[in-house]
Amino acid sequence: MRTVYPPIDTHSRRRSPIALVALLLLSGASPLWASGGKSVNLYSVAQEVALGRQMSAEVEQQSRMMEDPVIAEYINRLGQNLAMQANAEFPISVKMIRSSEINAFTLPGGFVYVNSGMMKMADNEAELASVIAHEIGHAAARHATRTATRGDMGRFATLPLLLLRGWAGLAARQGAVTAAPVVSSGFSRAFETEADRLGVGYLADAGYDPNASIDMFERIQSMERKTPGAVSKLFLTHPPTGDRIVKTQDAIRRLKIESEAYVLNTSEFESVRTRLMSDN
């Protein structure tokens, strides 16, 4: 029988994600097994969602969120179509941040963010969907709190600060010794590989060509070679792109795809992307 833990007190708006993490540690919660029992997770689902909600509030307060209702609705709808394939233990939300940096990230509890730079770079809807599907894989497998459980709680809780303000600003406030490990924290390579595998499955189940994942990997690799620094340093903590391509190709083969009716692009993607390109 699954133990039900009391929800985190979220009444105080001043409580930071780090304080929430400390509260979880002091709660003495018993381990919960996540993603098929592959690793222990000290967070209940309710606790993870509460933590993610608090962190997402900080992200959205400090970011330039996409306010264009047409673009925001499109991104959310695309995300919900993919999230339906994931059977996550909590609702998934997908929002866009207005930033030219090539990046996307997942917070605890299913809060997914995609930079507008990702959509501008994508050549078609399936490529953009592959990025979102990967992030939903992290959310559904509860990688955020599994990472936190492994002992990186304090470092993971500062992740939104890193994403929003950069390593230099964080180092100035906390000291280079503290900040440097945060830069390379992210998810483990094993979790990134798992998210890649889950993502291509969601992509195919949603009706998109899973090979678009390979196209996006190659596009990101090419962009980083041509314009060093264009891709977020956090994004580059993923396994080497060549390795990801090989493993993802293997994952696609294991899907035993028979359909040839997969969607690669839509007129709506082109329309929304054109609208985004003209957005200032």
C-alpha positions as CSV (number, residue, x, y, z in Angstrom):
1,M,0.0,0.0,0.0
2,R,1.4,3.4,-1.0
3,T,2.1,5.8,1.8
4,V,0.4,9.2,1.5
5,Y,2.5,12.1,2.7
6,P,1.2,15.5,3.9
7,P,1.5,18.2,1.3
8,I,4.2,20.8,1.6
9,D,3.0,24.1,3.2
10,T,2.9,26.4,0.2
11,H,1.0,29.3,1.9
12,S,4.0,31.5,2.2
13,R,5.0,33.1,-1.0
14,R,8.4,34.0,0.5
15,R,9.5,30.4,0.9
16,S,12.2,29.6,-1.7
17,P,12.7,26.3,-3.5
18,I,15.8,25.7,-1.3
19,A,13.7,26.1,1.8
20,L,11.2,23.7,0.4
21,V,13.9,21.1,-0.2
22,A,15.1,21.5,3.3
23,L,11.5,21.0,4.6
24,L,11.4,17.7,2.6
25,L,14.6,16.5,4.1
26,L,13.3,17.2,7.6
27,S,10.0,15.5,6.9
28,G,11.6,12.1,7.1
29,A,9.6,10.8,4.1
30,S,10.1,7.2,3.3
31,P,11.4,6.3,-0.2
32,L,9.0,6.0,-3.1
33,W,10.0,4.1,-6.2
34,A,9.8,5.9,-9.5
35,S,9.9,4.9,-13.2
36,G,9.6,1.1,-12.7
37,G,11.6,1.0,-9.5
38,K,14.9,2.0,-11.2
39,S,15.8,4.5,-8.5
40,V,14.5,5.7,-5.2
41,N,12.5,8.9,-4.9
42,L,12.1,10.6,-1.5
43,Y,9.4,12.9,-2.9
44,S,5.7,12.1,-3.0
45,V,3.9,13.3,-6.2
46,A,2.1,16.0,-4.2
47,Q,5.5,17.3,-2.8
48,E,7.1,17.3,-6.3
49,V,4.2,19.3,-7.8
50,A,4.3,21.8,-4.9
51,L,8.1,22.2,-5.3
52,G,7.7,22.6,-9.1
53,R,5.0,25.1,-8.8
54,Q,7.1,27.3,-6.5
55,M,10.1,27.0,-8.8
56,S,8.0,27.8,-11.9
57,A,6.6,30.9,-10.2
58,E,10.2,32.2,-9.8
59,V,11.1,31.3,-13.4
60,E,8.1,33.1,-14.8
61,Q,8.6,36.1,-12.6
62,Q,12.2,36.6,-13.9
63,S,11.7,35.5,-17.5
64,R,10.3,37.2,-20.6
65,M,7.4,34.8,-21.0
66,M,5.7,34.5,-24.4
67,E,2.6,36.7,-24.2
68,D,1.3,36.3,-27.7
69,P,-1.8,34.2,-27.1
70,V,-1.6,32.5,-30.5
71,I,1.9,31.3,-30.0
72,A,1.4,30.4,-26.3
73,E,-1.7,28.4,-27.1
74,Y,0.0,26.5,-30.0
75,I,2.9,25.5,-27.8
76,N,0.7,24.4,-25.0
77,R,-1.6,22.4,-27.3
78,L,1.4,20.7,-29.0
79,G,2.8,19.9,-25.5
80,Q,-0.6,18.4,-24.4
81,N,-0.8,16.2,-27.4
82,L,2.6,14.7,-26.5
83,A,1.8,14.6,-22.8
84,M,-1.2,12.5,-23.5
85,Q,1.2,9.7,-24.6
86,A,3.2,9.9,-21.4
87,N,0.7,8.9,-18.7
88,A,2.5,11.1,-16.2
89,E,1.4,11.1,-12.6
90,F,0.6,14.8,-12.8
91,P,-0.5,17.3,-15.4
92,I,2.2,18.6,-17.8
93,S,2.3,22.3,-18.7
94,V,4.4,23.6,-21.6
95,K,5.2,27.3,-21.9
96,M,7.6,29.4,-24.1
97,I,10.2,31.8,-22.9
98,R,11.2,34.6,-25.2
99,S,14.9,34.0,-25.5
100,S,17.2,33.4,-28.5
101,E,19.3,30.9,-26.6
102,I,18.8,27.4,-27.8
103,N,17.4,25.7,-24.7
104,A,14.5,23.8,-23.1
105,F,14.2,22.5,-19.5
106,T,12.0,20.7,-17.1
107,L,11.2,21.6,-13.5
108,P,9.8,19.1,-10.9
109,G,6.1,18.3,-11.2
110,G,5.7,18.6,-15.0
111,F,6.6,22.3,-15.6
112,V,8.3,22.4,-19.1
113,Y,9.8,25.5,-20.7
114,V,11.0,25.9,-24.3
115,N,12.9,29.0,-25.5
116,S,11.5,30.7,-28.6
117,G,15.0,30.1,-30.1
118,M,14.2,26.4,-30.3
119,M,11.1,27.0,-32.5
120,K,13.0,29.5,-34.7
121,M,15.7,26.9,-35.3
122,A,13.3,23.9,-35.9
123,D,12.7,23.2,-39.5
124,N,9.3,21.6,-39.0
125,E,6.7,20.7,-36.3
126,A,8.1,17.2,-35.7
127,E,11.5,18.6,-34.8
128,L,10.0,21.0,-32.3
129,A,7.8,18.3,-30.9
130,S,10.9,16.1,-30.5
131,V,12.4,18.6,-28.1
132,I,9.2,18.9,-26.1
133,A,8.8,15.2,-26.0
134,H,12.3,14.8,-24.6
135,E,11.4,17.3,-21.8
136,I,8.1,15.5,-21.1
137,G,10.2,12.3,-20.8
138,H,12.1,13.9,-18.0
139,A,8.9,15.0,-16.3
140,A,7.1,11.7,-16.6
141,A,10.1,9.7,-15.3
142,R,10.3,12.2,-12.4
143,H,14.0,12.8,-13.1
144,A,14.0,16.1,-11.2
145,T,13.2,14.6,-7.9
146,R,15.1,11.4,-8.5
147,T,18.1,13.6,-9.1
148,A,17.4,15.6,-6.0
149,T,17.0,12.3,-4.0
150,R,20.5,11.3,-5.1
151,G,22.0,14.0,-3.0
152,D,21.9,17.0,-5.4
153,M,19.0,18.7,-3.7
154,G,20.6,22.0,-3.0
155,R,22.3,22.2,-6.4
156,F,19.1,21.3,-8.3
157,A,17.1,23.9,-6.4
158,T,19.4,26.6,-7.7
159,L,18.9,25.5,-11.3
160,P,16.3,28.2,-12.2
161,L,18.8,30.8,-11.0
162,L,21.4,29.4,-13.3
163,L,19.0,29.2,-16.3
164,L,17.8,32.8,-15.8
165,R,20.9,34.7,-14.7
166,G,23.8,32.7,-16.0
167,W,26.9,31.3,-14.3
168,A,28.7,34.6,-13.9
169,G,25.9,36.2,-12.0
170,L,25.4,33.2,-9.8
171,A,29.1,33.0,-9.1
172,A,29.2,36.6,-8.0
173,R,26.4,36.0,-5.5
174,Q,27.4,32.6,-4.2
175,G,31.1,32.2,-5.0
176,A,32.7,30.4,-7.9
177,V,33.3,27.2,-5.8
178,T,29.6,26.9,-5.1
179,A,28.5,27.9,-8.6
180,A,30.8,25.9,-10.7
181,P,29.2,22.5,-9.9
182,V,25.8,23.8,-10.6
183,V,26.8,24.6,-14.2
184,S,27.4,21.0,-15.0
185,S,24.7,19.5,-12.7
186,G,21.6,19.1,-14.9
187,F,20.4,15.5,-15.3
188,S,22.7,12.5,-15.4
189,R,23.6,11.0,-18.8
190,A,21.5,7.9,-17.9
191,F,18.5,10.1,-17.3
192,E,19.1,12.0,-20.6
193,T,19.3,8.7,-22.5
194,E,16.1,7.6,-20.8
195,A,14.3,10.9,-21.8
196,D,15.5,10.4,-25.3
197,R,14.1,6.9,-25.4
198,L,10.8,8.0,-23.9
199,G,10.6,11.0,-26.1
200,V,10.8,9.1,-29.4
201,G,8.1,6.8,-28.2
202,Y,5.8,9.8,-27.3
203,L,6.6,11.4,-30.7
204,A,5.6,8.3,-32.6
205,D,2.5,7.7,-30.5
206,A,1.4,11.3,-31.2
207,G,1.7,10.7,-34.9
208,Y,5.0,12.4,-35.6
209,D,8.0,11.0,-37.4
210,P,10.4,9.9,-34.6
211,N,13.3,10.4,-37.0
212,A,12.8,14.1,-36.5
213,S,14.7,13.6,-33.2
214,I,17.8,12.7,-35.2
215,D,17.3,15.7,-37.4
216,M,17.1,18.0,-34.4
217,F,20.2,16.5,-32.8
218,E,22.1,17.1,-36.0
219,R,20.8,20.6,-36.3
220,I,21.9,21.5,-32.8
221,Q,25.3,19.9,-33.4
222,S,25.7,21.9,-36.6
223,M,24.6,25.2,-35.0
224,E,27.1,24.8,-32.1
225,R,29.9,24.2,-34.5
226,K,29.0,27.3,-36.6
227,T,28.2,29.6,-33.7
228,P,29.9,28.5,-30.4
229,G,27.9,29.6,-27.5
230,A,24.5,29.7,-29.4
231,V,23.4,26.6,-27.5
232,S,22.8,26.8,-23.8
233,K,25.8,25.5,-21.8
234,L,23.3,23.5,-19.7
235,F,21.9,21.9,-22.9
236,L,25.5,20.8,-23.7
237,T,25.7,18.8,-20.5
238,H,23.7,16.2,-22.4
239,P,25.7,13.1,-23.6
240,P,27.8,13.7,-26.8
241,T,25.4,14.3,-29.6
242,G,26.9,11.5,-31.7
243,D,26.2,9.0,-28.9
244,R,22.7,10.3,-28.6
245,I,22.1,9.9,-32.3
246,V,23.3,6.3,-32.2
247,K,21.2,5.4,-29.1
248,T,18.1,7.2,-30.4
249,Q,18.4,5.4,-33.8
250,D,18.4,2.1,-31.9
251,A,15.4,3.2,-29.8
252,I,13.5,4.0,-33.1
253,R,14.4,0.6,-34.5
254,R,13.0,-1.0,-31.3
255,L,9.7,0.7,-31.9
256,K,9.3,-1.5,-34.9
257,I,7.6,1.3,-36.9
258,E,5.3,0.1,-39.7
259,S,3.3,3.2,-40.4
260,E,4.4,5.6,-43.2
261,A,1.7,8.2,-42.4
262,Y,3.7,10.1,-39.8
263,V,3.4,13.9,-39.7
264,L,6.5,15.9,-40.3
265,N,5.1,19.4,-40.6
266,T,1.9,21.3,-40.6
267,S,0.7,24.6,-42.0
268,E,-0.1,25.8,-38.5
269,F,3.6,25.3,-37.5
270,E,4.6,27.4,-40.4
271,S,2.1,30.1,-39.6
272,V,3.0,30.3,-35.9
273,R,6.7,30.2,-36.7
274,T,6.4,33.1,-39.1
275,R,4.5,35.0,-36.4
276,L,7.2,34.2,-33.9
277,M,9.9,35.4,-36.4
278,S,8.2,38.8,-36.5
279,D,7.8,39.0,-32.8
280,N,10.0,41.6,-31.0
